[in-house]
Amino acid sequence: MGEQNTSHGWQGHNIAYFAELLPHIAQISLTISPLDAVPIHFTRISSSKLYVKATSESAASIITLPGSTTKDVPISLQQLCQLNSDIKTGSVRLKAERDEREEHIVPLSARQLSDCKAVQCRECGADLLKDNVKFLDLPSENWYELLDYWHCHKPDHDHGHGAQNSISKHALKPRKSLALVGLAHIMTIKDDFVSDSIKVSGTQFKEVVCSTCCSEVGVLDKLDQSITKLYKWNIVVESRTPINDSITSIQYPPEVFLAEILLEVIEFHSTHRFTIAAHHDKERILIYLWVFSSDITYTSNLHPDPIRAMKVFYTTQAEASNPEIAAENIELPLSVVNNILKVLDTRNKELPGSLKAFGKWNVSLLHRL
């Protein structure tokens, strides 16, 4: 018989643990707090399991590590204590087996949408797009800036070549039965929506809402209001599984799409500092974000199954963010920024005490694919 996962046993000891796999250096960092509540029988590590007993006769509680160690490593409570001057917290670093990272999957890409049976409102399940719509991925959000490298001069400048040779920054547009798919939105035209499935709400920002439940599903394009940007986090996609021809519902929370945006900006601009700004709001909410590690896997007493994530530092205090360091600005709807802030605060509270802060920054995690 296989090992029985009894990680729930930790809750009776009133402690928190956090294990983080750093794949690039093949290392697992394990932190447990507070130590005065840790069971006295700290037995061993076996591959990806850490066994702990309250007494020699009691059943084992199990910490599931986010990766496998290179060999069985005995570890004692004393070893943990010696590695941190704060006796309430213990941490240890373990050498991990080299991790073959899963292929990076862009959520709701054109490839994933190609098996789409229906695109629906996340709130009420009403069909939004017609079933004959095809999907095509947009190039990188930064594609226009790459023209600096592809051309001897920017194509917007005529230089006597004629307007027909000019490439407009906004030339990529959806057309009938063909939607364009970005990192966080789907661009489509009104004709591709199910009749009377959406309506425009508001006069200034032109939000697009579901006609059935009036929840926001997108926004009209600022420069071309014949185009609707359908927010991926506000939709559910019903997809047909080829193996048994069953229907699967696919949806992702806003943090997954924010992570995609952050990953692309990091790759293109080599910056890790961001301001996440809420538009449509008079007071303008800002989250100052520093992506410390863009790809980790972690487990904890609340999340025993390994989760792929970004480790981030964040604050809402401008003075704590060091405004002298350049940051990329990302604008999102107010509801999304509030959701992201709530997620960051919740995950921060779940961390052991010694891991909650880095200087004036709060520490948290954003889940990613």
Sine and cosine of phi, psi and omega as CSV:
sin_phi,cos_phi,sin_psi,cos_psi,sin_omega,cos_omega
0.00,0.00,0.49,-0.87,-0.01,-1.00
-0.98,0.20,0.14,-0.99,0.01,-1.00
-0.93,0.36,0.65,-0.76,0.03,-1.00
-1.00,0.01,0.83,-0.56,0.00,-1.00
-0.98,0.20,0.93,-0.36,-0.02,-1.00
-0.89,-0.45,0.55,0.83,-0.06,-1.00
-0.88,0.48,-0.34,0.94,0.02,-1.00
-0.90,0.44,-0.32,0.95,0.01,-1.00
-0.88,0.48,-0.37,0.93,-0.01,-1.00
-0.90,0.43,-0.53,0.85,-0.09,-1.00
-0.88,0.47,-0.46,0.89,0.04,-1.00
-0.95,0.32,-0.30,0.96,-0.01,-1.00
-0.99,-0.10,-0.03,1.00,0.10,-1.00
0.84,0.54,0.70,0.72,0.05,-1.00
-0.79,-0.61,0.16,-0.99,0.07,-1.00
-0.78,-0.62,0.60,-0.80,0.14,-0.99
-0.75,-0.66,0.42,-0.91,0.02,-1.00
-0.59,-0.81,0.83,-0.55,0.02,-1.00
-0.87,-0.49,0.77,-0.64,-0.12,-0.99
-0.80,-0.59,0.84,-0.54,0.08,-1.00
-1.00,-0.07,0.84,-0.55,0.09,-1.00
-0.97,-0.23,0.99,-0.13,-0.18,-0.98
-0.91,0.42,-0.50,0.87,-0.09,-1.00
-0.95,0.31,-0.43,0.90,0.03,-1.00
-0.91,-0.42,0.14,0.99,0.06,-1.00
0.78,0.63,0.85,0.52,-0.05,-1.00
-0.63,-0.77,0.61,-0.79,0.09,-1.00
-0.92,-0.40,0.79,-0.61,0.06,-1.00
-0.96,-0.28,0.83,-0.55,-0.02,-1.00
-0.89,-0.46,0.80,-0.60,0.03,-1.00
-0.82,-0.57,0.71,-0.70,0.02,-1.00
-0.77,-0.63,0.69,-0.73,-0.02,-1.00
-0.41,-0.91,0.58,-0.81,-0.14,0.99
-1.00,0.09,0.52,-0.86,-0.10,-1.00
-0.94,0.34,-0.45,0.89,-0.02,-1.00
-0.93,0.37,-0.16,0.99,0.03,-1.00
-0.97,-0.25,-0.07,1.00,-0.05,-1.00
-0.95,0.31,0.66,-0.75,0.06,-1.00
-0.84,0.54,0.45,-0.89,-0.13,-0.99
-0.98,0.18,-0.40,0.92,-0.02,-1.00
-0.99,-0.15,1.00,-0.04,0.02,-1.00
-0.99,-0.14,0.99,-0.14,-0.27,-0.96
-0.99,0.14,-0.96,0.27,-0.14,-0.99
-0.36,-0.93,0.22,-0.98,0.16,-0.99
-0.94,-0.33,0.76,-0.64,0.03,-1.00
-0.82,-0.57,0.97,-0.25,0.00,-1.00
0.85,0.53,-1.00,-0.03,-0.02,-1.00
-0.85,-0.52,0.36,0.93,-0.01,-1.00
-0.80,-0.61,0.67,-0.75,0.12,-0.99
-0.90,-0.44,0.85,-0.52,-0.06,-1.00
-0.99,-0.16,0.70,-0.71,-0.02,-1.00
-0.68,-0.73,0.69,-0.72,0.01,-1.00
-0.83,-0.56,0.62,-0.78,0.08,-1.00
-0.95,0.30,-0.63,0.78,0.10,-0.99
-0.64,-0.77,0.21,-0.98,-0.03,-1.00
-0.91,0.42,-0.39,0.92,-0.01,-1.00
-1.00,-0.04,-0.30,0.96,-0.10,-0.99
-0.97,0.22,0.33,-0.94,0.07,-1.00
-0.93,0.36,0.46,-0.89,-0.05,-1.00
-0.99,0.16,0.67,-0.74,0.26,-0.97
-1.00,-0.02,0.48,-0.88,-0.13,-0.99
-0.81,-0.58,0.79,-0.61,0.20,-0.98
-1.00,-0.09,0.83,-0.56,0.08,-1.00
-1.00,-0.04,0.88,-0.48,0.02,-1.00
-0.98,0.17,0.42,-0.91,-0.03,-1.00
-0.98,0.20,0.03,1.00,0.04,-1.00
-0.31,-0.95,0.02,-1.00,-0.01,-1.00
-0.99,-0.15,0.66,-0.75,0.10,-0.99
-0.98,0.19,0.34,-0.94,-0.08,-1.00
-0.93,0.36,-0.43,0.90,0.05,-1.00
-0.34,-0.94,0.18,-0.98,0.07,-1.00
-0.91,0.41,0.80,-0.60,-0.07,-1.00
-0.85,-0.53,0.93,-0.38,0.08,-1.00
-0.91,0.42,0.58,-0.82,0.00,-1.00
-0.54,-0.84,0.61,-0.79,-0.03,-1.00
-0.88,-0.48,0.31,-0.95,0.06,-1.00
-0.88,0.48,-0.57,0.82,0.01,-1.00
-0.90,0.43,-0.63,0.78,0.04,-1.00
-0.87,0.50,-0.67,0.74,0.03,-1.00
-0.89,0.45,-0.69,0.73,-0.04,-1.00
-0.88,0.47,-0.64,0.77,-0.09,-1.00
-0.94,0.34,-0.30,0.95,-0.09,-1.00
-1.00,-0.05,0.09,1.00,0.03,-1.00
-0.51,-0.86,0.78,-0.63,-0.03,-1.00
-0.92,0.39,-0.41,0.91,0.08,-1.00
-0.99,0.14,0.95,-0.31,-0.11,-0.99
-0.92,0.38,-0.18,0.98,0.02,-1.00
-0.99,0.14,-0.22,0.98,-0.06,-1.00
-0.75,-0.66,0.70,-0.71,0.10,-1.00
-0.84,-0.54,0.60,-0.80,0.03,-1.00
-0.57,-0.82,0.50,-0.87,0.00,-1.00
-0.54,-0.84,0.53,-0.85,0.05,-1.00
-0.94,-0.35,0.71,-0.70,-0.06,-1.00
-0.82,-0.57,0.65,-0.76,0.04,-1.00
-0.96,0.28,0.78,-0.63,-0.05,-1.00
-0.95,-0.31,0.40,-0.92,0.13,-0.99
-0.92,0.39,0.53,-0.85,0.03,-1.00
-0.85,0.52,0.78,-0.62,-0.11,-0.99
-0.99,-0.15,0.85,-0.53,0.11,-0.99
-0.99,0.16,0.97,-0.26,-0.08,-1.00
-0.92,0.40,0.61,-0.79,0.07,-1.00
-0.92,0.40,0.49,-0.87,0.03,-1.00
-0.85,0.53,0.69,-0.72,0.03,-1.00
-0.94,0.35,0.85,-0.52,-0.03,-1.00
-0.94,-0.35,0.83,-0.56,0.08,-1.00
-0.98,0.17,0.85,-0.52,-0.06,-1.00
-0.91,0.41,0.73,-0.68,0.00,-1.00
0.81,0.59,0.75,0.66,0.12,-0.99
-0.97,0.25,0.14,-0.99,0.02,-1.00
-0.87,0.49,-0.58,0.82,0.02,-1.00
-0.90,0.45,-0.69,0.72,0.02,-1.00
-0.93,0.36,-0.58,0.82,-0.01,-1.00
-0.97,0.25,-0.26,0.97,-0.05,-1.00
-0.90,0.43,-0.44,0.90,0.05,-1.00
-1.00,-0.07,0.27,0.96,-0.10,-1.00
-0.94,0.34,0.75,-0.66,0.09,-1.00
-0.99,-0.11,-0.55,0.84,0.00,-1.00
-0.35,-0.94,0.59,-0.81,0.14,-0.99
-0.93,-0.37,0.87,-0.50,-0.17,-0.98
-0.82,-0.57,0.35,-0.94,0.12,-0.99
-0.91,0.42,0.74,-0.67,-0.03,-1.00
-0.91,0.41,-0.54,0.84,-0.08,-1.00
-0.97,0.25,-0.71,0.71,-0.13,-0.99
-0.86,-0.51,-0.17,0.99,0.03,-1.00
0.99,0.14,0.15,0.99,0.02,-1.00
-0.94,0.35,0.65,-0.76,0.05,-1.00
-0.91,0.41,0.69,-0.72,-0.01,-1.00
-0.94,-0.34,-0.79,0.62,-0.05,-1.00
-0.98,-0.19,0.50,-0.86,0.08,-1.00
-0.92,0.38,0.42,-0.91,-0.11,-0.99
-0.99,0.17,-0.04,1.00,0.02,-1.00
-0.99,-0.14,0.12,0.99,-0.04,-1.00
-0.97,0.24,0.74,-0.67,0.11,-0.99
-0.99,-0.16,0.32,-0.95,-0.09,-1.00
-0.79,-0.62,0.63,-0.78,0.01,-1.00
-0.69,-0.72,0.78,-0.63,0.01,-1.00
-0.93,0.37,0.70,-0.71,0.18,-0.98
-0.95,0.33,0.46,-0.89,0.14,-0.99
-0.92,0.39,-0.01,-1.00,0.02,-1.00
-0.74,0.68,0.59,-0.81,0.04,-1.00
-0.85,0.53,-0.33,0.94,-0.03,-1.00
-0.98,-0.21,0.33,0.94,-0.12,-0.99
-0.86,0.51,-0.59,0.80,-0.07,-1.00
-0.93,0.38,-0.58,0.81,0.02,-1.00
-0.91,0.41,-0.47,0.88,0.01,-1.00
-0.93,0.37,-0.26,0.96,0.04,-1.00
-0.88,0.48,-0.42,0.91,0.06,-1.00
-0.86,0.52,-0.52,0.86,-0.02,-1.00
-1.00,-0.01,-0.40,0.92,-0.07,-1.00
-1.00,0.00,-0.38,0.93,-0.10,-1.00
-0.84,-0.55,0.46,-0.89,0.05,-1.00
-0.96,0.28,-0.36,0.93,0.13,-0.99
-0.49,-0.87,0.34,-0.94,-0.04,-1.00
-0.91,0.42,0.73,-0.69,-0.09,-1.00
-0.93,0.37,-0.22,0.97,0.07,-1.00
-0.92,0.39,-0.42,0.91,-0.02,-1.00
-0.99,0.15,0.86,-0.52,-0.12,-0.99
-0.92,0.40,-0.77,0.64,-0.02,-1.00
0.77,0.64,0.52,0.85,0.09,-1.00
0.99,0.15,0.04,1.00,-0.02,-1.00
-0.99,0.13,-0.22,0.97,-0.01,-1.00
0.99,-0.12,0.48,-0.88,-0.06,-1.00
-0.91,0.42,-0.41,0.91,-0.07,-1.00
-0.92,0.39,-0.31,0.95,0.01,-1.00
-1.00,-0.07,-0.04,1.00,-0.04,-1.00
-0.99,0.15,0.70,-0.72,0.04,-1.00
-0.96,-0.28,0.90,-0.44,-0.01,-1.00
-0.99,0.16,0.60,-0.80,0.05,-1.00
-0.87,0.50,-0.43,0.90,-0.08,-1.00
-0.94,-0.35,0.42,0.91,-0.05,-1.00
-0.96,0.30,-0.43,0.90,0.00,-1.00
-0.98,0.20,0.93,-0.36,-0.04,-1.00
-0.72,-0.69,0.54,-0.84,0.10,-1.00
-0.94,0.34,0.38,-0.93,0.11,-0.99
-0.71,-0.71,0.06,-1.00,-0.09,-1.00
-0.81,0.59,0.80,-0.60,0.03,-1.00
0.93,0.37,0.22,0.98,0.06,-1.00
-0.69,-0.72,0.94,-0.34,0.02,-1.00
-0.99,-0.16,0.56,-0.83,0.02,-1.00
-0.97,-0.23,0.72,-0.70,-0.15,-0.99
-0.94,-0.35,0.88,-0.48,0.10,-1.00
-0.99,-0.17,-0.16,-0.99,-0.03,-1.00
-0.91,0.41,-0.62,0.78,-0.12,-0.99
-0.81,-0.58,0.01,1.00,-0.04,-1.00
-0.54,-0.84,0.27,-0.96,0.10,-0.99
-0.87,-0.50,0.84,-0.54,0.01,-1.00
-1.00,-0.04,0.81,-0.59,-0.01,-1.00
-0.52,-0.86,0.16,-0.99,0.00,-1.00
-0.95,-0.31,0.25,-0.97,-0.11,-0.99
-0.87,0.50,-0.58,0.81,-0.05,-1.00
-0.89,0.46,-0.34,0.94,-0.04,-1.00
-1.00,-0.01,-0.04,1.00,0.07,-1.00
-1.00,0.04,0.55,-0.83,0.14,-0.99
-0.85,0.53,0.65,-0.76,-0.08,-1.00
-0.79,0.62,0.79,-0.62,0.06,-1.00
0.87,0.49,0.43,0.90,-0.02,-1.00
-1.00,0.09,-0.35,0.94,-0.01,-1.00
-0.72,-0.69,0.29,-0.96,0.12,-0.99
-0.49,-0.87,0.38,-0.92,-0.01,-1.00
-1.00,0.00,0.74,-0.68,0.00,-1.00
-0.85,-0.52,0.73,-0.68,0.00,-1.00
1.00,-0.04,0.45,-0.89,-0.04,-1.00
-0.97,-0.25,-0.45,0.89,-0.08,-1.00
-1.00,0.01,-0.76,0.65,-0.12,-0.99
-0.97,-0.23,-0.13,0.99,0.12,-0.99
0.83,0.56,0.79,0.62,0.10,-0.99
-0.92,0.40,0.56,-0.83,0.06,-1.00
-0.96,-0.29,0.80,-0.59,-0.06,-1.00
-0.86,-0.52,0.39,-0.92,0.09,-1.00
-0.94,0.35,0.76,-0.65,-0.02,-1.00
-0.92,0.39,-0.43,0.91,-0.05,-1.00
-0.98,0.19,-0.73,0.68,-0.10,-1.00
-0.89,-0.46,-0.09,1.00,0.04,-1.00
0.92,0.39,0.29,0.96,0.11,-0.99
-0.99,0.14,0.53,-0.85,-0.04,-1.00
-0.94,0.34,0.75,-0.66,0.03,-1.00
-0.87,-0.50,-0.21,0.98,-0.01,-1.00
-0.01,-1.00,-0.35,-0.94,-0.03,-1.00
-0.43,-0.90,0.48,-0.88,0.10,-1.00
-0.96,0.26,0.61,-0.79,0.05,-1.00
-0.86,0.50,0.68,-0.73,-0.07,-1.00
-0.90,0.44,-0.59,0.81,-0.09,-1.00
-1.00,-0.09,-0.37,0.93,0.00,-1.00
-0.62,-0.79,0.99,-0.15,-0.11,-0.99
-0.98,0.19,0.13,0.99,0.18,-0.98
-0.99,0.10,-0.13,0.99,-0.02,-1.00
-0.95,-0.30,0.73,-0.68,0.08,-1.00
-0.95,-0.30,0.74,-0.68,0.13,-0.99
-0.99,-0.14,0.93,-0.36,-0.02,-1.00
-1.00,0.00,0.89,-0.46,-0.03,-1.00
-0.94,0.34,0.79,-0.61,-0.03,-1.00
-0.89,0.45,-0.55,0.84,-0.04,-1.00
-0.96,0.29,-0.17,0.98,0.00,-1.00
-0.97,-0.25,0.21,0.98,-0.03,-1.00
-0.81,-0.59,0.36,-0.93,0.17,-0.99
-0.87,-0.50,0.71,-0.70,0.01,-1.00
-0.94,-0.35,0.82,-0.58,0.11,-0.99
-1.00,-0.06,0.85,-0.52,-0.08,-1.00
-0.86,-0.51,0.58,-0.82,0.00,-1.00
-1.00,-0.05,0.78,-0.62,0.03,-1.00
-1.00,0.09,0.85,-0.52,-0.08,-1.00
-0.89,0.46,-0.52,0.86,-0.14,-0.99
-0.91,0.42,-0.80,0.60,-0.04,-1.00
-0.87,-0.49,0.18,0.98,0.05,-1.00
0.86,0.50,0.49,0.87,0.04,-1.00
-1.00,0.03,0.27,-0.96,-0.02,-1.00
-0.97,-0.24,0.78,-0.63,0.01,-1.00
-0.87,-0.49,0.72,-0.70,0.07,-1.00
-1.00,-0.02,0.76,-0.65,-0.04,-1.00
-0.85,-0.53,0.79,-0.61,0.09,-1.00
-0.47,-0.88,0.45,-0.89,-0.02,-1.00
-0.72,-0.70,0.52,-0.85,0.04,-1.00
-0.97,0.23,0.29,-0.96,-0.04,-1.00
-0.83,0.56,-0.57,0.82,-0.07,-1.00
-0.87,0.50,-0.52,0.85,-0.02,-1.00
-0.91,0.41,-0.63,0.78,-0.01,-1.00
-0.97,0.23,-0.57,0.82,0.11,-0.99
-0.88,0.47,-0.67,0.74,0.03,-1.00
-0.86,0.52,-0.63,0.78,0.03,-1.00
-0.89,0.45,-0.68,0.74,0.02,-1.00
-0.89,0.45,-0.71,0.71,0.00,-1.00
-0.88,0.48,-0.69,0.72,-0.01,-1.00
-0.87,0.50,-0.67,0.74,-0.03,-1.00
-0.93,0.36,-0.66,0.75,0.01,-1.00
-0.91,0.41,-0.64,0.77,0.04,-1.00
-0.87,0.49,-0.70,0.72,-0.02,-1.00
-0.91,0.40,-0.65,0.76,-0.11,-0.99
-0.99,0.12,-0.66,0.75,-0.11,-0.99
-0.96,-0.27,-0.13,0.99,-0.03,-1.00
0.81,0.59,0.61,0.79,0.09,-1.00
-0.89,-0.45,0.53,-0.85,0.00,-1.00
-0.86,-0.51,0.09,1.00,0.00,-1.00
-0.95,-0.31,0.70,-0.72,-0.08,-1.00
-0.62,-0.78,0.44,-0.90,0.28,-0.96
-0.89,-0.45,0.83,-0.56,0.04,-1.00
-0.99,-0.16,0.92,-0.39,-0.14,-0.99
-0.92,-0.39,0.63,-0.78,0.05,-1.00
-1.00,-0.06,0.89,-0.46,0.15,-0.99
-1.00,0.01,0.06,-1.00,-0.07,-1.00
0.93,0.37,0.34,0.94,-0.06,-1.00
-0.71,-0.71,0.78,-0.62,-0.06,-1.00
-0.89,0.45,-0.60,0.80,-0.06,-1.00
-0.99,0.10,-0.31,0.95,0.07,-1.00
0.85,0.53,1.00,-0.02,0.03,-1.00
-0.98,0.20,0.70,-0.72,0.01,-1.00
-0.81,-0.58,0.70,-0.72,0.19,-0.98
-0.90,-0.43,0.83,-0.56,0.07,-1.00
-1.00,-0.04,0.84,-0.54,-0.17,-0.99
-0.81,-0.59,0.71,-0.71,0.06,-1.00
-0.82,-0.57,0.92,-0.39,0.02,-1.00
-0.99,0.16,0.97,-0.26,-0.06,-1.00
-0.98,0.18,-0.67,0.75,0.05,-1.00
-0.60,-0.80,0.84,-0.54,-0.13,-0.99
-0.99,0.10,-0.17,0.98,-0.06,-1.00
-0.48,-0.88,0.99,-0.14,0.11,-0.99
-0.78,-0.62,0.21,-0.98,0.19,-0.98
-0.81,-0.59,0.70,-0.71,-0.05,-1.00
-0.69,-0.73,0.36,-0.93,0.19,-0.98
-0.71,-0.70,0.33,-0.95,0.05,-1.00
-0.42,-0.91,0.07,-1.00,0.03,-1.00
-0.89,0.46,-0.45,0.89,0.03,-1.00
-1.00,-0.03,-0.32,0.95,-0.03,-1.00
-0.72,-0.70,0.98,0.22,-0.07,-1.00
-0.94,0.34,-0.34,0.94,0.05,-1.00
-1.00,0.05,0.71,-0.70,-0.05,-1.00
-0.83,0.55,0.69,-0.73,-0.01,-1.00
-0.79,-0.61,0.75,-0.67,0.08,-1.00
-0.99,0.13,0.70,-0.71,-0.14,-0.99
-0.39,-0.92,0.15,-0.99,0.24,-0.97
-0.97,-0.24,0.67,-0.75,0.14,-0.99
-1.00,-0.09,0.84,-0.54,-0.11,-0.99
-0.77,-0.64,0.47,-0.88,0.22,-0.98
-0.96,-0.27,0.62,-0.78,-0.03,-1.00
-0.54,-0.84,0.35,-0.94,0.08,-1.00
-0.33,-0.94,0.37,-0.93,0.14,-0.99
-0.95,-0.30,0.08,1.00,-0.02,-1.00
-0.99,-0.16,0.90,-0.43,-0.07,-1.00
-0.86,0.51,-0.62,0.79,-0.07,-1.00
-0.93,0.36,-0.37,0.93,0.00,-1.00
-0.99,0.11,-0.25,0.97,-0.13,-0.99
-1.00,-0.02,-0.05,1.00,-0.05,-1.00
0.84,0.54,0.97,0.23,-0.08,-1.00
-0.89,0.45,-0.19,0.98,0.02,-1.00
-0.95,0.31,-0.35,0.94,0.04,-1.00
-1.00,0.05,0.80,-0.60,-0.04,-1.00
-0.88,0.47,0.64,-0.76,0.00,-1.00
-0.71,-0.70,0.59,-0.81,0.08,-1.00
-0.99,0.15,0.67,-0.74,-0.01,-1.00
-0.99,-0.12,0.75,-0.66,0.06,-1.00
-0.83,-0.55,0.86,-0.51,-0.03,-1.00
-0.98,-0.18,0.76,-0.65,-0.01,-1.00
-0.69,-0.72,0.32,-0.95,0.05,-1.00
-0.87,0.49,0.46,-0.89,-0.04,-1.00
-0.83,0.56,-0.68,0.73,-0.03,-1.00
-0.88,0.47,-0.57,0.82,-0.01,-1.00
-0.95,0.30,-0.69,0.73,0.02,-1.00
-0.89,0.46,-0.66,0.75,0.06,-1.00
-0.88,0.47,-0.65,0.76,0.03,-1.00
-0.90,0.44,-0.70,0.71,0.00,-1.00
-0.88,0.47,-0.69,0.72,-0.01,-1.00
-0.90,0.45,-0.63,0.77,0.03,-1.00
-0.90,0.43,-0.68,0.74,0.03,-1.00
-0.89,0.46,-0.71,0.70,0.00,-1.00
-0.88,0.48,-0.70,0.71,0.00,-1.00
-0.90,0.43,-0.67,0.74,-0.01,-1.00
-0.89,0.45,-0.72,0.69,-0.03,-1.00
-0.93,0.36,-0.54,0.84,0.06,-1.00
-0.88,0.47,-0.67,0.74,-0.01,-1.00
-0.92,0.38,-0.41,0.91,-0.02,-1.00
-0.98,0.19,-0.28,0.96,-0.05,-1.00
-0.97,0.24,0.48,-0.88,0.15,-0.99
-0.84,0.54,0.47,-0.88,-0.14,-0.99
-0.79,0.62,-0.65,0.76,-0.07,-1.00
-0.95,0.31,-0.24,0.97,-0.04,-1.00
-0.97,-0.22,0.00,1.00,-0.12,-0.99
-0.96,0.27,-0.39,0.92,-0.11,-0.99
-0.65,-0.76,0.47,-0.89,0.12,-0.99
-0.73,-0.69,0.99,-0.13,-0.13,-0.99
0.89,0.45,-0.81,-0.59,0.02,-1.00
-1.00,0.03,-0.01,1.00,-0.01,-1.00
-1.00,-0.04,0.54,-0.84,0.22,-0.98
-1.00,0.04,0.52,-0.85,0.00,-1.00
-0.96,-0.29,0.66,-0.75,0.02,-1.00
-0.38,-0.92,-0.15,-0.99,-0.07,-1.00
-0.67,-0.74,0.62,-0.78,0.14,-0.99
-0.89,-0.45,0.83,-0.55,0.01,-1.00
-0.95,0.30,0.56,-0.83,0.00,-1.00
-0.61,-0.80,0.19,-0.98,0.06,-1.00
-1.00,-0.08,0.00,0.00,0.00,0.00
